[in-house]
Every structure is written in C-alpha cells, then in structure tokens.
Amino acid sequence: MSLTRKGAATRRRIIEGAAEEMREQGVFSLRLEDVMGRTATSKSQLFHYFPGGKDELLLAVARHEAARVIADQQPELGSLTSWAAWWQWRDKVVTRYREQGENCPLHAAMSQLGTATDAARTVARELLRHWQDQLAAGIRHMQDTGEIVPVLDADREAAALLAGVQGGVMILLTTGGIEHLEAALDRGIAHLRGISLASTA
C-alpha cells in the first residue's frame, strides 16, 4: 500500500495505539473499538489501513514490537567495540527484561498470531537476523582489534549467544526468574573473552 505522509502517520498512530492497548489490557482483551477510541480513528480508517482486520493489525504490532526489541538495546548493541561496551549491553538487556517481566508484548502478539504461521515466522526471522548481525559485527570488530581470537566464527558465536539470550527470556516468561538470562549473557561474553568466570572474580 502506497501511503501519503499523513496516511503513514495515521497508520503508525494506529499501530502504536494498539501496542499500548495490548500492553495495558493484554492481547486477548484487545478490541478494535478500544484501539479506535485510543487513536481517534474511525472504523473505516482502521480497515482502510488494515483491511485484514484484527489479524493484520496484530501482525503490524508484532513487527512494531520486534523493532522495539532492537531499538531498546541501542546504542549499546550497535557499539560493541570494547569489553566495557559488551558488559554495558549485557546490563541493558537484563534491565529491559527485568522491568518487563512476564509481560512481553512481542510474545503476546506472536502467540495470538500463532507461532507456526508464516507471518509469525517471518517476523521472528527478521528480528533474530537483525539481532544476530549486530552481535556478529561486534565480534568481528573485537577480532580486528585483537580482543577476540580470529579462529572463532563470528556468525556462529553470535547465533549461540542469541540462542542463550532467547532461552533465558523464555524461562523468564515461564517462571518470572531473571537468573537464567543473566547466566546466558555472562557465560556467553566470558566465552568470547576466552576466560572462565572464576578467573574474573
């Protein structure tokens, strides 16, 4: 859909309003009427921008929340140029998920879409690829400066670190505990440094 600047702004306002509504009320309580009220849009406007109705809006919200996952880690994620920067990124990730707790808007939207659907898989792939690429870029930078051994495969190391983070997040969503996420990040960064956690104490 080709949109004017005003149309793009209206569509963005609807998506952001739906995301806010979902965070407050939960995805299963999301009603289009509430979104229209929050965003001061009519039913005809909403269906003009989202002709597929609630499912299409949920997909747009999922993309919006996926983008926020990356944005909330910046500028640290895009500046992994020293070990201090890696630990700052680690702390930012932990803080984000500690504050968010079990209420994950992205997870809620993806669950409502159905994790096995092509749409949900596409959103997940885009998010994880962007995240992994930035981690790999940080690893390559550290290899160029001699801080990480060059024999490590940056893409595979980034994939492993991201898998650990995602596993920690899933445990957090299930149990409410942050410890597994912290452990995954701490061990992952320690592995990149080629040292044990005990030696840093």
N, C-alpha and C positions, 0 to 999 in steps of 0.2 A: 504494500500500500504506500503510494507516494503522498506525503503529507506536507502541508504548509508549515511554516514555523509555528503559527498559532495552533494548528492541529497537532503537531508533535508535542507542544507544551501541554495541550489538553490530555492527550493520551498518557503522557508522563505523569500528569497530576492524578489521573485515574489509577494508574499502577501504584504510585506511591501511597495514595489513599487506601487502596485495597490492602497493601502491605501493612500499613499502620493498623487498619481494622483487624487484620488477621493476627497481628501481634497482641492486640488487646483482647479480642474475643475468641481467637482460635479459628483454625481453618474450617472446622466442621460447623462453626456458627456463622461463617461468612455468608452474608446475604447481599445480593446486588443492590437492594434498596438502601441498605446501610452505606454501601460504597457511594451510591449516587448522592445520598444526603451529605456525606462527609466531603465529597469533592464538588458539590454544587453542579452536578451534571444530570441531564435528563436520561430517560431510558433510551430514547432514540440516539442520543450522543454515545452512550455506552456501547450500544450494539453497532453503531457505525464504526467505532474503533475496534470492537471485539465482536464481530459477527457470530463467532462460535460460542458466545455467552460466557458462562462461568468458567468452563474448562479452558477456553482461550485466555481469559483473564488470569487464571491461576498459572498458566504457563508463562505469561509475561511477568507475573510476580516472582515466579521461581527464577527466571533469568535476572530480574532485578536484585533478588536476594543473593544469587550467586555472585553477581558483580560486587555486592557489598562485602562478601567474604574476603575478596581480594583487596578491595579499597580499604577495609578496616585494618589491614596489615601493613598499609603504606604509611610512611615512606620506607619503613624498615625492610619489607620483603624485596623491594627493588634496589636496596643498597646494602647487600650482604658482602661487604668489602673488607671486613675485619672480623676477628673473633668477638670483639665487643659488639659489633653490629649483629652478629648471629644471636648473641645472648639477648640483645635488645628485642630482636624479632621474636625470640622464644618467649620472653616475658609478655610481649604484646599479645601473642596468640593465647597464652594461658589466661591473661587478664580478660580478653574478649570472651572466651568460653566460660570462665568463672562467673562473669557478670551475666552472661546469657543463660547459664544453667541448662536446665532441661527444655527450655522454651526456645527451640530453634526454628525460626520462620522458614528457612530454606527446607529443612527436613519436613516440616509440616506441609508445605506446598508440594514437595516431591511425593510425599506419602499420599496426598489427595489425588495427584495426577496418576499415581501408580508407578512404582519404581521400575516395572518391567516394560512400560510403554516406550515407544521410540522417542517421544518428546522428552520424557524424563531422562532417558539415557543420553540424549543429545546435550541437554543442559549440564548433566553431570560430567560428561566427557569434556565439554568446553571449559568448565570450571577447573577440573583436575589438570587438564593440559596447561592452562594458563598458570596455575599454581606451580606445577612441576617445572615448567620452563623457567620461571623466575628463580626457583631453588637451584636448578642446574646452572643458570647464569652466575649465581653467587658462588657455586662450587668451582666453576671454570675460572672465575676471577681469582679465587684463592689459590688455585693451581698455578695461575700465571705469576702470582707473587711469591710462590714457593711455600705457602702456608698449608696446602693440601698436596699430598703426593700425586704426581701426574698419572700414576698407573690406575687410579680409580676412574671408573666410568661415571662421568658426571650425571648422565641421564638416569642410569640405574640407581645411583646413590640418592638422587632426588626422588625417584619413584619409591624407594624403600623408606625414606624419611617421611614422605607424604602418606604412605600406607600406614606408618606408625601413628601419625597425627590423626588420620581418619579413624583408625581403630580406637584410639583414645577418646575421640569425640563420640563415637558410637557407644562406648562404655559409659561415658558421661551422660548421654541421653537416656541410657537404660537405668543407671544406678544413681546418678547425681554426683558421682565422685570424680574429682579432677586428677587424682593421683596417677592414673594410667597415662593420661595425656602428658603430664609433666615428665613421667618416666620415659615415654617415647621420644620426646624432644631432647631430654638430657642425654639419653643414650645415643640418639642419632647424631647430635653435634659432637659428642665425645668420640664417636667412631670416626667422624670426618677428621678430627684432630689426631687420630691415631694413638690416643691415650685412654687409660681407664679412668672411670670416675673417682676411684680410690686415690689415684695419684694427684688429683686436683684438690683434695681435701686439705 
